[in-house]
């Protein structure tokens, strides 16, 4: 794959993965508390979960992009007459 194709594939995989992961975010982790008559928002637990979702989406899309690239390389090698051992 060309660099442009890799980037495009990664972006598509990331959007798909993010769609699946972001549905599971627990928005209620951002808590509003009362202190001295003022409201404070504790975003720590939510941000931690959000970061985990982003990392998971990046990991999944990277793995899927590498898989797609390897599949294309294997097809090109086989088309040129090089046989690859299959697991």
DSSP file (Angstrom, degrees, kcal/mol; ACC not computed):
  #  RESIDUE AA STRUCTURE BP1 BP2  ACC     N-H-->O    O-->H-N    N-H-->O    O-->H-N    TCO  KAPPA ALPHA  PHI   PSI    X-CA   Y-CA   Z-CA
    1    1 A X              0   0    0      0, 0.0     2,-0.1     0, 0.0    68,-0.0   0.000 360.0 360.0 360.0 145.7    0.0    0.0    0.0
    2    2 A X     >  -     0   0    0      1,-0.1     4,-2.6     4,-0.0     5,-0.2  -0.413 360.0-105.6 -76.0 161.8    1.1    3.5   -0.6
    3    3 A X  H  > S+     0   0    0      1,-0.2     4,-2.4     2,-0.2     5,-0.2   0.888 123.3  52.6 -55.4 -38.7    1.5    5.9    2.4
    4    4 A X  H  > S+     0   0    0      1,-0.2     4,-2.5     2,-0.2    -1,-0.2   0.909 109.3  48.4 -64.3 -41.4   -1.7    7.6    1.3
    5    5 A X  H  > S+     0   0    0      2,-0.2     4,-2.8     1,-0.2    -2,-0.2   0.889 110.4  51.9 -66.0 -39.0   -3.6    4.3    1.1
    6    6 A X  H  X S+     0   0    0     -4,-2.6     4,-2.8     2,-0.2    -2,-0.2   0.929 111.6  46.4 -62.0 -44.7   -2.3    3.3    4.5
    7    7 A X  H  X S+     0   0    0     -4,-2.4     4,-2.7     2,-0.2    -2,-0.2   0.918 113.5  48.5 -64.3 -43.5   -3.5    6.6    6.0
    8    8 A X  H  X S+     0   0    0     -4,-2.5     4,-2.3     2,-0.2    -2,-0.2   0.920 113.3  47.3 -63.3 -43.6   -6.9    6.3    4.3
    9    9 A X  H  X S+     0   0    0     -4,-2.8     4,-2.6     2,-0.2     5,-0.2   0.923 112.2  50.0 -63.6 -44.4   -7.3    2.8    5.5
   10   10 A X  H  X S+     0   0    0     -4,-2.8     4,-3.0    -5,-0.2    -2,-0.2   0.936 110.6  50.0 -59.5 -46.3   -6.3    3.7    9.1
   11   11 A X  H  X S+     0   0    0     -4,-2.7     4,-2.4     1,-0.2    -1,-0.2   0.906 111.9  47.4 -60.6 -42.5   -8.7    6.6    9.1
   12   12 A X  H  X S+     0   0    0     -4,-2.3     4,-2.0     1,-0.2    -1,-0.2   0.923 114.5  46.1 -64.6 -43.7  -11.6    4.4    7.9
   13   13 A X  H  X S+     0   0    0     -4,-2.6     4,-2.9     2,-0.2    -2,-0.2   0.884 111.9  52.1 -66.3 -38.1  -10.8    1.7   10.5
   14   14 A X  H  X S+     0   0    0     -4,-3.0     4,-3.5    -5,-0.2     5,-0.3   0.931 109.1  49.0 -64.3 -45.4  -10.4    4.3   13.3
   15   15 A X  H  X S+     0   0    0     -4,-2.4     4,-2.0     2,-0.2    -1,-0.2   0.908 114.1  46.6 -61.7 -41.3  -13.8    5.8   12.5
   16   16 A X  H  X S+     0   0    0     -4,-2.0     4,-1.5     2,-0.2    -2,-0.2   0.944 116.2  44.0 -64.7 -47.7  -15.4    2.4   12.5
   17   17 A X  H  X S+     0   0    0     -4,-2.9     4,-2.7     1,-0.2     5,-0.2   0.903 112.1  52.5 -64.9 -42.2  -13.6    1.4   15.7
   18   18 A X  H  X S+     0   0    0     -4,-3.5     4,-3.3     1,-0.2     5,-0.3   0.890 105.4  56.3 -62.3 -38.7  -14.3    4.7   17.5
   19   19 A X  H  X S+     0   0    0     -4,-2.0     4,-0.7    -5,-0.3    -1,-0.2   0.896 112.4  41.5 -58.9 -40.5  -18.0    4.3   16.6
   20   20 A X  H  < S+     0   0    0     -4,-1.5     4,-0.3     2,-0.2    -2,-0.2   0.904 119.9  42.4 -73.4 -42.5  -18.1    1.0   18.4
   21   21 A X  H >< S+     0   0    0     -4,-2.7     3,-1.5     1,-0.2     4,-0.2   0.890 108.5  57.2 -74.0 -40.0  -16.0    2.0   21.4
   22   22 A X  H >< S+     0   0    0     -4,-3.3     3,-1.3     1,-0.3    -1,-0.2   0.767  95.0  66.3 -67.7 -24.1  -17.6    5.4   22.0
   23   23 A X  T 3< S+     0   0    0     -4,-0.7    -1,-0.3    -5,-0.3    -2,-0.2   0.750  99.0  54.3 -64.9 -22.4  -21.0    3.9   22.4
   24   24 A X  T <  S+     0   0    0     -3,-1.5    -1,-0.2    -4,-0.3    -2,-0.2   0.435  78.5 123.0 -93.4  -0.5  -19.8    2.2   25.5
   25   25 A X    <   -     0   0    0     -3,-1.3     2,-1.0    -4,-0.2     3,-0.1  -0.363  60.3-136.3 -63.8 139.6  -18.5    5.4   27.2
   26   26 A X    >   -     0   0    0      1,-0.2     3,-1.8    20,-0.1     4,-0.2  -0.800  21.4-177.3-100.2  94.4  -20.1    6.1   30.6
   27   27 A X  G >  S+     0   0    0     -2,-1.0     3,-1.5     1,-0.3    -1,-0.2   0.726  74.7  73.8 -64.7 -22.2  -20.9    9.8   30.5
   28   28 A X  G 3  S+     0   0    0      1,-0.3    -1,-0.3    -3,-0.1    18,-0.1   0.574  74.7  81.3 -71.3  -6.7  -22.2    9.6   34.1
   29   29 A X  G <  S+     0   0    0     -3,-1.8     2,-1.1    16,-0.1    17,-0.4   0.740  71.1  85.7 -70.1 -20.7  -18.6    9.4   35.3
   30   30 A X  S <  S-     0   0    0     -3,-1.5     2,-0.4    -4,-0.2    13,-0.2  -0.719  76.5-162.9 -79.3 104.0  -18.3   13.1   34.9
   31   31 A X  E     -A   42   0A   0     11,-1.6    11,-3.1    -2,-1.1     2,-0.6  -0.718  17.8-149.7 -99.6 138.4  -19.7   14.0   38.3
   32   32 A X  E     -A   41   0A   0     -2,-0.4     2,-0.3     9,-0.2     9,-0.2  -0.921  23.2-176.2-102.4 125.0  -21.1   17.4   39.5
   33   33 A X  E     -A   40   0A   0      7,-3.5     7,-3.2    -2,-0.6     2,-0.5  -0.874  23.5-126.0-121.2 154.8  -20.5   18.0   43.1
   34   34 A X  E     +A   39   0A   0     -2,-0.3     2,-0.4     5,-0.2     5,-0.2  -0.874  30.6 170.7-100.2 126.7  -21.6   20.8   45.4
   35   35 A X  E >  S-A   38   0A   0      3,-3.1     3,-1.9    -2,-0.5    -2,-0.0  -0.936  70.9 -21.9-138.5 114.8  -18.9   22.5   47.5
   36   36 A X  T 3  S-     0   0    0     -2,-0.4     3,-0.1     1,-0.3    -1,-0.0   0.854 125.4 -51.6  59.2  36.6  -19.5   25.7   49.4
   37   37 A X  T 3  S+     0   0    0      1,-0.3     2,-0.3     0, 0.0    -1,-0.3   0.366 119.8 103.4  83.7  -6.5  -22.5   26.6   47.3
   38   38 A X  E <  S-A   35   0A   0     -3,-1.9    -3,-3.1     2,-0.0     2,-0.4  -0.837  70.0-123.8-110.4 148.5  -20.6   26.2   44.0
   39   39 A X  E     -A   34   0A   0     -2,-0.3     2,-0.4    -5,-0.2    -5,-0.2  -0.742  26.1-170.5 -89.7 135.2  -20.8   23.4   41.6
   40   40 A X  E     -A   33   0A   0     -7,-3.2    -7,-3.5    -2,-0.4     2,-0.5  -0.965  12.7-143.7-123.7 143.4  -17.6   21.5   40.7
   41   41 A X  E     -A   32   0A   0     -2,-0.4     2,-0.9    -9,-0.2    -9,-0.2  -0.921   3.1-155.8-109.7 126.4  -17.2   19.0   38.0
   42   42 A X  E     +A   31   0A   0    -11,-3.1   -11,-1.6    -2,-0.5     4,-0.3  -0.855  21.5 166.8-100.0 100.7  -14.9   16.0   38.5
   43   43 A X     >  +     0   0    0     -2,-0.9     4,-3.3   -13,-0.2     5,-0.3   0.507  46.9 100.1 -91.2  -5.7  -13.9   14.9   35.0
   44   44 A X  H  > S+     0   0    0      1,-0.2     4,-2.2     2,-0.2     5,-0.2   0.908  84.3  41.4 -50.4 -57.4  -11.0   12.7   36.1
   45   45 A X  H  > S+     0   0    0    -16,-0.3     4,-1.9     1,-0.2    -1,-0.2   0.895 118.1  47.9 -61.4 -39.2  -12.8    9.3   35.9
   46   46 A X  H  > S+     0   0    0    -17,-0.4     4,-2.7    -4,-0.3    -1,-0.2   0.925 111.1  49.8 -67.3 -43.4  -14.5   10.2   32.6
   47   47 A X  H  X S+     0   0    0     -4,-3.3     4,-2.7     1,-0.2    -1,-0.2   0.877 109.0  53.4 -63.5 -36.1  -11.3   11.5   31.0
   48   48 A X  H  X S+     0   0    0     -4,-2.2     4,-1.9    -5,-0.3    -1,-0.2   0.929 111.9  44.4 -63.0 -44.6   -9.6    8.3   32.0
   49   49 A X  H  X S+     0   0    0     -4,-1.9     4,-2.1     2,-0.2    -2,-0.2   0.886 112.6  52.6 -66.9 -37.8  -12.3    6.2   30.3
   50   50 A X  H  X S+     0   0    0     -4,-2.7     4,-2.3     2,-0.2    -2,-0.2   0.918 108.9  49.2 -62.7 -44.5  -12.2    8.6   27.3
   51   51 A X  H  X S+     0   0    0     -4,-2.7     4,-2.6     1,-0.2    -1,-0.2   0.894 109.7  52.1 -62.5 -39.6   -8.5    8.2   26.9
   52   52 A X  H  X S+     0   0    0     -4,-1.9     4,-2.5     1,-0.2    -1,-0.2   0.902 108.9  50.5 -63.1 -40.3   -8.8    4.4   27.1
   53   53 A X  H  X S+     0   0    0     -4,-2.1     4,-2.4     2,-0.2    -2,-0.2   0.907 111.2  48.2 -64.3 -41.7  -11.4    4.5   24.4
   54   54 A X  H  X S+     0   0    0     -4,-2.3     4,-2.5     2,-0.2    -2,-0.2   0.928 112.4  48.3 -64.7 -45.0   -9.2    6.6   22.1
   55   55 A X  H  X S+     0   0    0     -4,-2.6     4,-2.7     1,-0.2    -2,-0.2   0.912 112.2  49.6 -62.2 -42.5   -6.2    4.3   22.7
   56   56 A X  H  X S+     0   0    0     -4,-2.5     4,-2.8     2,-0.2     5,-0.2   0.909 110.8  49.1 -63.8 -42.0   -8.4    1.2   22.0
   57   57 A X  H  X S+     0   0    0     -4,-2.4     4,-2.4     2,-0.2    -1,-0.2   0.905 113.0  47.7 -64.2 -40.9   -9.7    2.7   18.8
   58   58 A X  H  X S+     0   0    0     -4,-2.5     4,-2.2     2,-0.2    -2,-0.2   0.919 113.0  48.4 -65.1 -43.7   -6.1    3.6   17.7
   59   59 A X  H  X S+     0   0    0     -4,-2.7     4,-2.5     2,-0.2     5,-0.2   0.948 113.3  46.9 -61.8 -49.1   -4.8    0.1   18.6
   60   60 A X  H  X S+     0   0    0     -4,-2.8     4,-2.5     1,-0.2     5,-0.2   0.917 113.7  47.0 -61.2 -44.4   -7.7   -1.6   16.7
   61   61 A X  H  X S+     0   0    0     -4,-2.4     4,-2.2    -5,-0.2    -1,-0.2   0.860 111.5  51.6 -69.3 -33.6   -7.3    0.5   13.6
   62   62 A X  H  X S+     0   0    0     -4,-2.2     4,-2.4     2,-0.2     5,-0.2   0.938 111.7  46.5 -65.1 -46.5   -3.6    0.1   13.5
   63   63 A X  H  X S+     0   0    0     -4,-2.5     4,-2.2     1,-0.2    -2,-0.2   0.919 114.3  47.6 -62.5 -44.0   -3.9   -3.7   13.8
   64   64 A X  H  X S+     0   0    0     -4,-2.5     4,-2.6    -5,-0.2    -1,-0.2   0.878 111.3  51.0 -66.5 -37.3   -6.6   -3.8   11.1
   65   65 A X  H  X S+     0   0    0     -4,-2.2     4,-2.5     2,-0.2    -2,-0.2   0.919 110.7  48.1 -65.8 -43.2   -4.6   -1.6    8.8
   66   66 A X  H  X S+     0   0    0     -4,-2.4     4,-2.7     2,-0.2    -2,-0.2   0.905 111.6  51.3 -62.9 -40.7   -1.5   -3.7    9.1
   67   67 A X  H  X S+     0   0    0     -4,-2.2     4,-2.6     2,-0.2    -2,-0.2   0.938 110.1  48.4 -61.2 -47.4   -3.6   -6.8    8.4
   68   68 A X  H  X S+     0   0    0     -4,-2.6     4,-2.2     1,-0.2    -2,-0.2   0.912 112.6  49.0 -59.7 -42.6   -5.1   -5.2    5.3
   69   69 A X  H  X S+     0   0    0     -4,-2.5     4,-2.6     1,-0.2    -2,-0.2   0.920 111.3  48.9 -63.5 -44.2   -1.6   -4.3    4.1
   70   70 A X  H  X S+     0   0    0     -4,-2.7     4,-2.5     1,-0.2    -2,-0.2   0.887 109.7  52.3 -63.9 -38.8   -0.2   -7.8    4.8
   71   71 A X  H  X S+     0   0    0     -4,-2.6     4,-2.3     2,-0.2    -1,-0.2   0.923 110.7  47.4 -62.0 -43.7   -3.2   -9.3    2.9
   72   72 A X  H  X S+     0   0    0     -4,-2.2     4,-2.5     2,-0.2    -2,-0.2   0.919 111.8  50.2 -65.0 -42.7   -2.5   -7.0   -0.1
   73   73 A X  H  X S+     0   0    0     -4,-2.6     4,-2.5     1,-0.2    -2,-0.2   0.916 110.2  50.5 -60.7 -42.5    1.2   -7.9    0.0
   74   74 A X  H  X S+     0   0    0     -4,-2.5     4,-2.5     1,-0.2    -1,-0.2   0.907 110.8  49.0 -62.8 -41.9    0.4  -11.6    0.1
   75   75 A X  H  X S+     0   0    0     -4,-2.3     4,-2.3     2,-0.2    -1,-0.2   0.908 111.8  48.8 -63.8 -41.8   -1.9  -11.3   -2.9
   76   76 A X  H  X S+     0   0    0     -4,-2.5     4,-1.3     2,-0.2    -2,-0.2   0.896 112.3  48.4 -66.2 -39.7    0.7   -9.3   -4.9
   77   77 A X  H  <>S+     0   0    0     -4,-2.5     5,-2.5     2,-0.2     3,-0.3   0.925 112.8  47.4 -65.6 -44.0    3.4  -11.9   -4.1
   78   78 A X  H ><5S+     0   0    0     -4,-2.5     3,-1.4     1,-0.2    -2,-0.2   0.877 108.9  54.9 -64.9 -37.0    1.2  -14.8   -5.0
   79   79 A X  H 3<5S+     0   0    0     -4,-2.3    -1,-0.2     1,-0.3    -2,-0.2   0.802 106.2  52.6 -65.4 -28.3    0.2  -13.0   -8.3
   80   80 A X  T 3<5S-     0   0    0     -4,-1.3    -1,-0.3    -3,-0.3    -2,-0.2   0.404 128.3 -98.1 -89.1   3.9    3.9  -12.7   -9.1
   81   81 A X  T < 5S+     0   0    0     -3,-1.4     2,-0.6     1,-0.3    -3,-0.2   0.458  81.7 130.1  99.7   1.3    4.3  -16.5   -8.6
   82   82 A X      < -     0   0    0     -5,-2.5     2,-0.4    -6,-0.2    -1,-0.3  -0.803  46.7-148.2 -92.0 122.0    5.7  -16.6   -5.1
   83   83 A X        -     0   0    0     -2,-0.6     2,-0.4    -3,-0.1    -5,-0.0  -0.718   8.0-152.9 -91.9 139.7    3.9  -19.1   -2.9
   84   84 A X        -     0   0    0     -2,-0.4     2,-0.2   -10,-0.1   -10,-0.0  -0.892  20.2-114.3-111.6 138.5    3.5  -18.3    0.8
   85   85 A X        -     0   0    0     -2,-0.4     2,-0.4     2,-0.0     0, 0.0  -0.522  31.4-143.2 -69.1 136.6    3.1  -21.0    3.5
   86   86 A X              0   0    0     -2,-0.2    -1,-0.0     1,-0.1     0, 0.0  -0.815 360.0 360.0-102.0 141.9   -0.4  -20.7    5.1
   87   87 A X              0   0    0     -2,-0.4    -1,-0.1     0, 0.0    -2,-0.0   0.470 360.0 360.0 -76.9 360.0   -0.8  -21.4    8.8
